[in-house]
Amino acid sequence: MKKLHSLFLLFLFLSVSQFLFSQQIADTTFSPPGVKPEYKTGKGPLILIDEGHHNFHTAEGRYLPFARLLRKDGYQVGSYEGRFETDKLKGVKILVISNALNEVNIENWYLPTPSAFNKKEIQIIKSWVKKGGSLFLIADHMPMGGAAADLAAAFGFSFTNGFAVDTIKPGPAFFNRSDFTLSDNAITNGRNQDEVVKKVVSFTGQAFRIPKDARSILTFDDRFTLLESDTAWVFDNKTRYTPINGWSQGAYMKYGKGRLVFFGEAAMFSAQLAGPRSVKIGMNSEYAEENYRLLLNIIHWLDGLYD
């Protein structure tokens, strides 16, 4: 009976989540207090947010609060349009790719989920990072995880195309230092006590496995299971359940002269108003008050400000 009750709560949560996440707008009022700019306004390195691959999150769309926070920190933040090309990446310090999609999955969130990037683009990105570029790749639950899997695999990461959920207490996932699901590392420690991150919240997303040279930031424990189905948000007798204890939802690694940060959930770095009641989801959520600090720490590490 307890298991059936847990499954009922799980599917109820997923049903509500599907409704909420289908009605997302950026919270343009979000502005965390106490941010001390790293650079003078507009004088920091160039960060481009991908908009050339049918991205669900863009600099002037659902990731507007993301872009505004980094601009407040002094960075130059723009959009990358079109396919990835070597010449167009010159002068770019950090490339952010969030929830890219193949054209066939723009409206159809079911299998197959082809790569959002062709082989030439993947090779260009791989070479760009190896020579000193910094890539921040974010790929959410199906179909976004599948669309970014080939790019992630080029660096040794194994993205999945499912939904990572807490089967004991359905809802947002809480990662804490106290239970070691949030690790003690260069990014979560920052450069001083004011930059230490003790808690992070994510909002569903996928789970992935990392190469030996990478370090996990967010690590699932035995409460979590990966649900993989042929259609997003549809779970039935064909759904595959995989335990993901020890798998990651956020990790980082140096690659050649460059740097990588990969995350399997995108809403945690947004600030959104969802549904008719404008539920706050992301950095503006009252229980995700440290998420913005994690984002700034990630960007500073990708910028090479500390190791």
N, C-alpha and C positions, 0 to 999 in steps of 0.2 A: 504493500500500500504506500509506503514511504517513497519508493522509487517512482510509482505511478504519479504521486502527488508532485514530485520534483519535475517529472517530464511535463506534466500539465502546466506548471508554473513556467517552465522553460519555453514551451511553445506559445503560451500566452504572452510572455515577454517579447519573443521574436515577432509575433503578430503586431504588437503595439509598436515595436521598433521599426518595422517595415513601414507602418503608417506615418510615424514621425519623420523618419529619414527621407520619405518621399516628398516632404514639404519643408525644405530647408532654405532659409535666407540668412545672409550674413548679418551679424549683430554689429552695426556700424557705431554703436555707442561704447563698444569694448575698448578700454584703455587702462591697463593695469597700473597701479600707483608705484612710485618709487623706482622707475626704470632710469638708470643713469646711463646716458648715451655713450656707446663705445667710441663713436666718432662724431665730429661735427656734422650737422645735417647735410646729407648728400655727399659727404667726403669719404665715406667708407667704400670698400670694394664692391664690385658689381655682382649682384645676385639676380639670376633670371629664373622665372617660374614658367615651366613648360605649358604652352597652350596650343601646341601643334599636333596633339595626338588625342583629340576628342576628350580632353581631361575634364573630369567631374569637378575638380577644384582648380580655380584659376585666380590670378592676382586681383582681378577686378570683380570676381564672382564670390564663391563660397570661401575663398582664401583671402579675401580683402582684409580681414583683421590680422591675418598672418603677415601680409605684405606691409600693413600699416605699422605693426609692431617692429618689424625689421627696419623700416624707414625711420621710426622714432629712435632706433638705436644708431642711426647715422648711415646705414647702408643705402646704396643705390639699388633699387628694386625695380625690375622691369619684366617684360614677358618675352618668352621665346616662341616664335611662330614658325610653323613649317617643320620639315624633316631636319634631323640633326646633321649639320655639316661642319667640317673641321674649321673652316674660315669663320663661321658664325659663332664659334665658341672661343675665339681668341679674345682675351681680355676679360673673360668671365671667370670669377673666382669660385662661385658656388652655383651649381645647377640644381634646381629643385624640380622633381617630377612627381606629381601627386595624382594618383588614380587615372592613369592613362587608359585608353580603351581602343580596341580595334574598331574600325567603322561598323562592322557587322553587329557589334554589341551595344551600340549607342542606345537603342531602344529595347533590344532583345537581350535580357539578362539570363541566358541559358546556354548550355553547351551546344557547339564548341565555343571556346573563348580564345581565338588566335592572338598571337603576339601583337601588341600595339606598335612594335618597332621592327623594322626589317633588319636583316643580317648586317647590312652595311652600316646602319645607324648604331647597332650594338658594338660593332668593331670600332667605330669612331669614338663612342663614349668610353669604351675600355681603354683605348689609346690615349684619349684626353686625360683621363684620371691617372693613368700610369705616368704621364709626363708632368703631373702636378695639379690637375683639376680636382675639385671636391664635389661629390655627388650626394645629394640627399634624395633618396628614392623612397616613396611612400606608396604602398599598394594595399588597398583595403580588402574586404571580403569579396567573394565571387560577384562579378566577373573580373574585377580589377587585379586580384592576385594572379589569376591565370594570364591576363594580358601583360603582366610585368615579369612573368616567370623566366622567360628566356634571357632578359636583360640581367636579372638577379643571378641566374645560373652562370653567366659569363664571369662573375666574380666569386663563384663557389657557394652561393646561397640558394637554398631550396624553398621557393615560395609555394604556397598551397592555394587552392581555389575554393576554400570553404569558409565556415563561420566558427570562430573560436569563442566558446561560451562556457560560462560557469554553470555547471549542472546542479550545484548545491544551492546557490543563491543567485538566480538569474538577475541580470542587470549590468550596469557598467562594471568594468574590471578594475579593481584597486590593486596597485602594485606598491609595496611598502618595503622600506629598509628592514623593518622589524622582523618580517618573515622571509627576507632575502629574495623576494620576487622583484624588488628594485635593487640592483646591485650597486656596490660601492666602487666607483670608477672615476676616471678623469672627467667625464662629462657630468655625472651627477654630483661630483664634488666641486666643480668649478674651480675658481682661483682663490676664493676666500669664503668665510663663513656665510656671507650674505648670498652667495651663489649656490649653496648646498641645497640639493633637492631630496626631500625625505618621502614624498608620496606623489604618485602619478596615477591618473585615471584615464582609461581608454574606453571606447564605446563600440563594442563588438570588434570586427576586423578579423584578420586571418592569423595563422601561426606559421612560423617557418623554422627551418634548421640552418645553422650557421657553420661556416668553415672553421677549422681549428685555429686560424690566426685571428678570428674575430672575437669580440667580447660582447656578451649579451648585456643589455641595459634592463629590459623587461623580460622576465622569465616566468612562464606558466608553472603552476604547481599541480598537484593531482586532482584539484577540483575541476580542471578544465578539459573539455573535449572539443575536437574539431568535427563539425558537421559538414559533409560534402554531398551535394545533391546535383541533379542535372539542371535545376532551375533555381535562381536566387530566391531565398525566403520561402521556398517550398520544401517541406520536410515530410517524408512519407516512408513507406516500407522499403524504398530503394535508397534511402539516405545511408551513407556510410559514417560510422562513428569511430573516431580514432583518438585514443588517449594522447595528450600532448604535454605530459609532465616533463619539464626540462626544456621544452621548445621555447623559442623566442618570439617576442612581438616588437623588439627593437634591439638593434645591435650596431656596432661600429668597428671599423678596421682601417688600417693604413694599407694602401695598395700602390706599390712603386713609390713615386714621389707624391702621390695624391692621397685623398682620404674619402672614406665611404661612411655614410650613416643610412641604414635601411630600417624602415618601420612598416608594420603590417596593419596600421590603423591610421586614418586620416583625420577624423573628426576631433581627435584629441588636440590637434594643432589649429583647429578652427575656432570660431566663436559664432555659434549659430542660434537662431530662433526657429524652433521646429513645431509644426502643427498649429492648429487654430488657437491654442493657448500660449503660443510663443515660448515653449519650454527651452531653457538655456542648455545647450549641448556644446561641450568643448572647453576652451580656456575660460569662458565666461561663467561656467557652471560653478555654483557655490561650493561644491566639494572637489573641484579640480583646480584649486587656487594656485597650485605650484606648476601646472602644466606650462604656463607661459615662460617660467624660469627655465624649464627643461629645454624649450625651444631655443631660447637665447643661448643657453650653454652649448647646444648642438651646433648652432651657427658659429659661435666663437671657436669651438674646436675645429670645425670645418675650415674656418678662416685661418687656422694655424696659430691662434693666439696663445695656445698652450697645448701640452702633450698629455 
